[in-house]
Amino acid sequence: MRIAIDAMGGDHSPDKIIQGAIESLEFLPSDDAIILVGPEELLREKLAAVMARYSNVHIEPASQVIGMDDSPVEAVRQKRDSSIVRMVKLAAAGKADAIISAGNTGALVAAGVLMLDALPGVERPGIAIPIPNGYNRVLLCDAGANVQPKAAHLHQYAILASVYSQTLYDVAAPRVGLLNIGTEEEKGTALVKETRLLLEKDGGLNFVGYIEGRDIFTDRCDVVITDGFTGNVVLKVIEGMGGSLLRTLKGQMAQLPAPSAAELAPIIKKTFNLYDHEEYGGALLLGVSGLFLKVHGSAGHKAIRNAVHAAKQATVHNINERISARLSERVA
């Protein structure tokens, strides 16, 4: 397996990206390869010792970088030698089996849509991301790829995310919930109501109806479907709330007697590790050929290492082949 990583994406590039990529070599077979994409001279300098030790670490030169504030589509078209574009081109040419980046989400999705073939039957790709909820995890789709979807797109996301949940999390019949402002049938936008009708008619889905935002943290469903705008807002609120809660707990612990604080510290650390986005290996862009993982922009080495592991697991379990098989069943 060949895994291409955007060395220049995210807030902590290239050092943390490189560190995470090198750490992933510990669990990859020796015949798997890591391809770091970025400025050749810079990467050769930073990887000199590593490349002398490992024969399966390679560099793909890219002279440009797409910034987080760049306009996605314009940047992809104008910065043709950027690390993002070069990385996606590797996948499009069959020279990389998986690609990983913590860079500009819009540019990554635009590059993926423009340069990678969609899986047969897929109309628009969607980003699926696991969210821990105290029971197991819930898979949110879409988390930002398609901010103005049609009902047919959301219906497909329910299918794609259900296959993801079955394949990688071993959930036999994933319960699908449609995010709404209430659980009553008369509530919601025209898009939500039209989507509900499509999901109800699909006998291959285990649709449990509307859910509210708070239901994400219950055992109500395994998959949450929403548009990319709402999904991305939900994701960022969850991340912000988690950080705020951690700061509050640290402040409260600072006021405790030292023995009590020391006793609680391991429990709190373990709990917050469960909610740490770096533990979950990023978000998969479902519906495109190859494996495309988007990692949080603030990703450190742990997030990159876990993204490599997630890419490996998705390949071992043939996620795209299973998605294609499921969609072909529906057509038949």
Secondary structure, DSSP 8 states (H G I E B T S, - for coil): -EEEEETT-STTTTHHHHHHHHHHTTTS-TT-EEEEEE-HHHHHHHHHHHHHH-TTEEEEE--B---TTS-HHHHHHH-TTBHHHHHHHHHHTTS-SEEEE-S-HHHHHHHHHHHS-B-TT-SS-EEEEEEE-SSSEEEEE-SSS-SS--HHHHHHHHHHHHHHHHHHH--SS-EEEEE-S-SSTT-S-HHHHHHHHHHHH-TTSEEEEEE-GGGGGTTS-SEEE--HHHHHHHHHHHHHHHHHHHHHHHHHHHTS-HHHHHHHHHHHHHHHHHT-GGGGT-EEEETBSSEEEE--TT--HHHHHHHHHHHHHHHHTTHHHHHHHHHHHHH-
